[in-house]
Amino acid sequence: MTHRQLKAGYFTLTGLNTVATSYYFNYLFFFLRDHFGFGNRGNLWVTAMSGFIYIFAAWQCGKFAAKFGLVLSLKIGFLALCAVMVASALLVNNIVAVLVLVAVYNVVLLLTWPALEALVSERETQSGVQEMVGIYNCTWAASAAIAYFTGGKLYDLLGAGAVFWLPAGIFFAQFLLLLWLETKHDAVLAATPEPPRENHHPPESAALRQTISPQTFLKMAWLANPFAYVAINTLFAVMPGVAQKLALSPTSVGLFCSVWLFGRLVAFALLWQWRGWHYRFRWLLGAFVMLIASLAIILLAQQLWLVVIAQIFFGLSTGLMYYSSLFYSMDVGEASSEHGGLHEAFIGAGIFLGPATGAVALTLAPQSPNAATWAVSGLLTLGLGGLVWLWTRPAMKK
């Protein structure tokens, strides 16, 4: 087996992991609605809990993988995720057990993602890392889009239990594939020379033509990305409510509400290959404005065609904001492990803040069905203000 073939195996694990986690967590909200009567407020609280746990699990599980080994972290993670899914299926009528297992899921999930990210970048030069990250992003984005597109049909066809049993089977298949890849891993690495160290490479030339420093672009991207997750996870949590308003079945949700996920995939592919957006503030600013407007339209529109069109812009904006965080983290050239931890923790902060804001709004104003939309839009507008503030600060200029 060659080095590239080994990487293809890890990309396969990445795709399977995305499909399994997307089937579970995205359609869990429909399960909670149908079995326990959860509305937007309840689903937002569940997401906020998940994000809060994610912030701390990202750091600790990443440390575990670094200390005890990436492959061991994956093996424990895949088996633990499988066990969580099986236990959830067996305790399907116990709401307390289901929610406790959601919390456990958000811990053991982080045994997989940091390890997979590290394995696809292992033994790569700086340019090789950027290439691998581009493939990695397109892999998980494509898998997420396909999973959401097909998940609604599977939910209707196989029943709500598929939310647990399908991911359980996929997680176990990942464990078996990993055992086979493990037998090849050491031999392949032994035959692959260690790349030269490039810890202090300079940013690309486009950075030197701007009036603000590359470090400022990094800070702006770190600010923007969690706000993208504020919007994304608010949308996932209230999607059953959007579906009810538009009279959409889970199958129809998969067909018509996965558009933004394919839009994000297109954004990743374009941004990976085209460099014109690098160190251009207007692209990040435009994405942030587009994010706020498109989310509001998706949540407030009464016509399906408006929801579909708004999703195109939502997907493109979230794609650019995510890729900006990743690109500037790599290009500024500081400690990658520190950036990786911050990247994941900031994502968790976004997953927590958006749904928590929406849930609090609905708790304080239960008579207003759009309270969560306005509250989250206000939070995103504050984030936009922070972005502009960073850009205009004299201390941030070169």
C-alpha positions in Angstrom: 0.0 0.0 0.0 1.3 3.5 -0.9 1.1 6.6 1.2 -1.6 8.0 -1.0 -3.7 4.8 -0.8 -3.4 4.9 3.0 -4.7 8.5 2.9 -7.6 7.4 0.7 -8.5 5.0 3.5 -8.6 7.8 6.0 -10.7 9.9 3.6 -13.1 7.0 3.4 -13.4 6.9 7.2 -14.0 10.7 7.1 -16.8 10.3 4.6 -18.4 7.4 6.6 -18.1 9.4 9.8 -19.9 12.3 8.3 -22.7 10.2 6.9 -23.2 8.5 10.3 -23.1 11.6 12.4 -25.3 13.5 9.9 -28.0 10.8 9.9 -28.0 10.8 13.7 -27.7 14.4 14.9 -29.6 16.1 12.0 -32.6 13.9 12.0 -32.6 13.4 15.8 -34.6 16.7 16.0 -37.4 15.1 13.9 -37.3 12.1 16.2 -37.6 14.3 19.3 -40.5 16.1 17.7 -42.4 13.0 16.7 -41.7 10.9 19.8 -41.6 13.5 22.6 -43.3 16.5 21.2 -40.2 18.8 21.1 -40.7 22.1 19.4 -38.2 24.7 18.4 -37.3 25.6 22.0 -36.7 22.1 23.1 -34.5 21.3 20.1 -32.5 24.5 20.5 -31.8 23.6 24.1 -30.6 20.1 23.1 -28.3 21.7 20.5 -27.0 24.3 23.0 -26.2 21.5 25.4 -24.3 19.7 22.7 -22.3 22.8 21.8 -21.3 23.4 25.4 -20.0 19.9 25.8 -18.2 20.2 22.4 -16.1 23.2 23.5 -14.4 21.2 26.3 -14.4 17.8 24.6 -12.6 19.2 21.6 -9.6 20.2 23.8 -9.5 17.1 26.0 -10.1 14.5 23.3 -7.5 16.1 21.1 -5.0 15.8 23.9 -6.0 12.2 24.4 -5.3 11.4 20.7 -1.9 13.2 20.8 -0.9 11.4 24.0 -2.1 7.8 23.4 -2.1 7.7 19.6 -4.4 8.7 16.8 -5.4 5.2 15.8 -6.3 4.2 19.4 -8.4 7.3 19.7 -10.3 6.4 16.6 -10.8 2.8 17.7 -12.2 3.8 21.0 -14.3 6.6 19.4 -15.9 4.3 16.7 -16.8 1.6 19.2 -18.1 4.1 21.8 -20.2 5.8 19.1 -21.6 2.5 18.1 -22.4 1.6 21.7 -24.2 5.0 22.2 -26.3 4.4 19.1 -27.3 0.9 20.2 -28.1 2.1 23.7 -30.2 4.9 22.3 -32.2 2.5 20.2 -32.9 0.2 23.1 -33.9 3.1 25.4 -35.8 4.9 22.7 -38.9 5.6 24.9 -36.9 7.1 27.8 -36.4 10.8 27.1 -33.9 11.2 30.0 -31.7 8.3 28.7 -31.9 9.6 25.1 -30.7 13.1 26.2 -27.9 11.7 28.4 -26.7 9.6 25.5 -26.8 12.8 23.3 -24.4 14.3 25.8 -22.1 11.2 25.8 -22.2 11.2 22.0 -20.8 14.7 21.9 -17.9 13.6 24.1 -16.9 10.4 22.3 -17.4 12.0 18.9 -14.4 14.3 19.5 -12.2 11.2 19.8 -12.7 10.8 16.0 -12.5 14.2 14.3 -9.2 15.6 15.6 -7.6 12.2 15.0 -8.9 12.0 11.4 -7.8 15.6 10.7 -4.3 14.7 12.0 -4.0 11.5 10.0 -4.9 13.0 6.6 -2.1 15.6 7.2 0.5 13.1 8.5 3.9 13.2 6.7 2.9 16.0 4.4 4.8 19.2 3.5 3.1 22.6 4.0 1.7 22.5 0.4 0.8 18.9 0.9 -1.2 19.7 4.0 -3.1 22.4 2.1 -3.9 19.8 -0.6 -5.0 17.2 1.9 -7.2 19.8 3.8 -8.9 20.7 0.5 -9.7 17.1 -0.2 -10.7 16.5 3.4 -13.1 19.5 3.4 -14.7 18.4 0.1 -15.0 14.8 1.4 -16.9 15.6 4.6 -19.0 18.4 2.9 -20.1 16.0 0.1 -20.9 13.3 2.6 -22.9 15.7 4.8 -24.9 16.9 1.8 -25.7 13.4 0.6 -26.6 12.2 4.1 -29.1 15.1 4.6 -30.5 14.6 1.1 -31.2 10.9 1.7 -31.8 10.9 5.4 -35.4 12.2 5.2 -36.4 9.4 2.9 -34.7 6.8 5.1 -36.5 8.3 8.1 -39.9 7.9 6.4 -39.0 4.5 4.8 -37.3 2.7 7.7 -38.9 4.5 10.7 -37.5 6.8 13.3 -35.3 4.0 14.7 -33.1 4.4 11.7 -31.8 7.5 13.4 -29.9 5.1 15.7 -29.5 1.8 13.9 -28.1 3.1 10.7 -25.3 5.1 12.3 -24.6 2.2 14.6 -23.9 0.0 11.6 -21.7 2.6 9.9 -19.7 3.2 13.1 -19.0 -0.5 13.4 -18.0 -0.7 9.7 -15.6 2.1 10.3 -14.0 0.2 13.2 -13.5 -2.8 11.0 -12.0 -0.7 8.2 -9.7 1.0 10.7 -8.4 -2.4 12.0 -7.4 -3.2 8.4 -5.8 0.2 7.8 -3.9 -0.2 11.1 -2.1 -3.2 9.8 -0.7 -1.1 6.9 -0.1 2.2 8.8 3.3 1.6 10.3 4.8 0.0 7.2 3.6 2.8 5.0 5.0 5.5 7.3 8.3 3.7 7.5 8.6 3.9 3.7 7.6 7.5 3.6 10.3 10.1 4.4 9.7 12.7 7.0 9.0 16.1 5.2 11.2 19.1 6.0 10.0 21.3 8.8 8.2 24.4 7.7 7.1 25.9 11.0 7.8 29.5 10.1 6.9 29.9 6.4 5.8 33.4 5.4 2.2 34.2 4.4 1.5 34.2 0.7 2.3 37.4 -1.3 -1.3 38.6 -1.4 -1.0 39.3 2.4 1.7 41.8 1.9 -0.4 44.0 -0.4 -3.1 44.7 2.2 -3.3 47.5 4.7 -3.9 45.2 7.7 -1.7 42.4 8.9 -2.1 38.7 8.2 -2.7 38.2 11.9 -5.7 40.4 11.7 -7.2 38.3 8.9 -6.6 35.3 11.1 -8.5 36.9 14.0 -11.3 38.0 11.8 -11.7 34.5 10.4 -11.6 33.0 13.9 -14.4 35.4 14.8 -16.5 34.7 11.7 -16.4 30.9 11.7 -18.2 30.3 15.0 -20.9 32.7 13.9 -21.3 30.5 10.8 -21.9 27.7 13.3 -24.3 29.9 15.2 -26.5 30.0 12.1 -25.9 26.4 11.0 -26.9 24.8 14.2 -29.8 27.1 14.8 -31.1 26.0 11.4 -30.7 22.3 12.0 -32.5 22.6 15.4 -35.5 24.4 14.1 -35.8 22.6 10.8 -38.7 20.4 12.0 -40.5 23.6 12.8 -39.7 25.0 9.3 -40.9 21.7 7.8 -44.2 21.9 9.8 -44.8 25.4 8.6 -44.2 24.5 5.0 -46.0 21.2 5.3 -42.9 19.2 4.4 -42.4 15.5 5.3 -38.9 14.4 6.3 -38.4 13.1 2.7 -39.3 16.5 1.4 -37.0 18.2 3.9 -34.1 16.0 2.6 -34.9 17.0 -1.0 -35.5 20.7 -0.6 -33.6 21.7 2.5 -30.2 20.1 1.7 -29.6 22.7 -1.0 -27.3 24.8 1.3 -25.2 21.7 2.1 -24.5 21.3 -1.7 -23.9 25.0 -1.9 -21.2 24.7 0.9 -19.6 21.8 -1.0 -19.4 24.0 -4.2 -17.9 26.8 -2.1 -15.2 24.5 -0.7 -14.3 23.2 -4.1 -14.0 26.7 -5.6 -12.1 28.2 -2.6 -9.7 25.3 -2.6 -8.7 25.9 -6.2 -9.2 29.7 -6.6 -6.9 32.0 -4.6 -8.5 35.4 -5.5 -10.4 35.6 -2.1 -7.2 35.3 0.0 -6.6 38.4 2.1 -9.6 40.2 0.7 -11.7 41.7 3.4 -14.7 42.3 1.1 -15.2 38.5 0.6 -15.4 37.8 4.4 -17.6 40.8 4.9 -19.9 39.9 2.1 -20.2 36.3 3.3 -21.2 37.5 6.8 -23.9 39.9 5.5 -25.2 37.1 3.2 -25.3 34.7 6.1 -27.5 37.0 8.2 -29.9 37.8 5.3 -30.2 34.2 4.0 -30.8 32.7 7.5 -33.6 35.2 8.2 -35.3 34.4 4.9 -35.0 30.6 5.4 -36.6 30.9 8.8 -39.3 33.5 8.0 -40.3 32.7 4.4 -43.7 31.2 3.8 -42.9 30.0 0.3 -40.7 27.0 -0.4 -39.1 28.6 -3.5 -37.7 31.4 -1.3 -36.3 29.0 1.2 -34.6 27.1 -1.6 -33.0 30.2 -3.2 -31.9 31.6 0.2 -30.1 28.3 1.0 -27.8 28.7 -2.0 -26.4 31.9 -0.5 -26.4 30.4 3.0 -24.3 27.5 1.8 -21.8 29.7 -0.1 -21.4 32.1 2.9 -20.9 29.3 5.5 -18.4 27.7 3.1 -16.3 30.8 2.8 -16.4 31.6 6.5 -15.3 28.0 7.5 -12.5 27.9 4.8 -11.2 31.3 5.9 -10.6 30.1 9.4 -8.8 27.0 8.1 -6.7 28.8 5.4 -5.5 31.7 7.5 -4.7 29.3 10.4 -2.3 27.5 8.1 -1.0 30.4 6.1 -0.1 32.7 9.0 2.2 29.9 10.0 2.0 29.7 13.8 1.7 26.6 15.9 -0.8 24.3 14.1 -1.8 22.3 17.2 -2.7 25.5 19.0 -4.7 26.7 16.0 -6.4 23.3 15.6 -7.6 23.4 19.3 -8.9 27.0 18.9 -10.6 26.1 15.7 -12.5 23.3 17.2 -13.3 25.2 20.4 -14.6 28.2 18.5 -16.9 25.8 16.5 -18.2 24.5 19.8 -18.8 28.1 21.0 -20.9 28.7 17.9 -22.9 25.5 18.3 -23.7 26.6 21.9 -24.3 30.4 21.5 -26.7 30.4 18.6 -29.2 27.7 19.8 -28.9 29.0 23.4 -29.8 32.5 22.3 -32.8 31.2 20.3 -33.9 29.0 23.2 -33.7 31.8 25.7 -35.7 34.1 23.4 -38.5 31.6 23.0 -38.5 31.0 26.8 -38.9 34.7 27.5 -41.3 35.4 24.6 -43.2 32.1 24.1 -46.1 34.0 22.4 -43.7 35.1 19.6 -42.9 32.1 17.2 -40.2 34.2 15.5 -38.4 35.3 18.7 -35.6 32.9 18.1 -35.1 34.1 14.6 -34.8 37.8 15.6 -32.6 36.9 18.6 -30.1 34.9 16.6 -30.1 37.5 13.8 -29.3 40.1 16.5 -26.4 37.9 17.7 -25.1 37.5 14.2 -25.3 41.3 13.7 -23.2 41.8 16.8 -20.7 39.4 15.2 -20.7 41.4 12.0 -20.0 44.5 14.1 -17.0 42.8 15.7 -15.6 41.9 12.3 -15.8 45.5 11.1 -14.3 46.7 14.4 -11.3 44.4 13.9 -10.8 45.6 10.4 -10.9 49.3 11.4 -8.9 49.2 14.5 -5.7 51.3 14.1 -3.7 48.8 16.2 -4.5 46.1 13.6 -3.0 48.1 10.7 0.5 47.2 9.5 
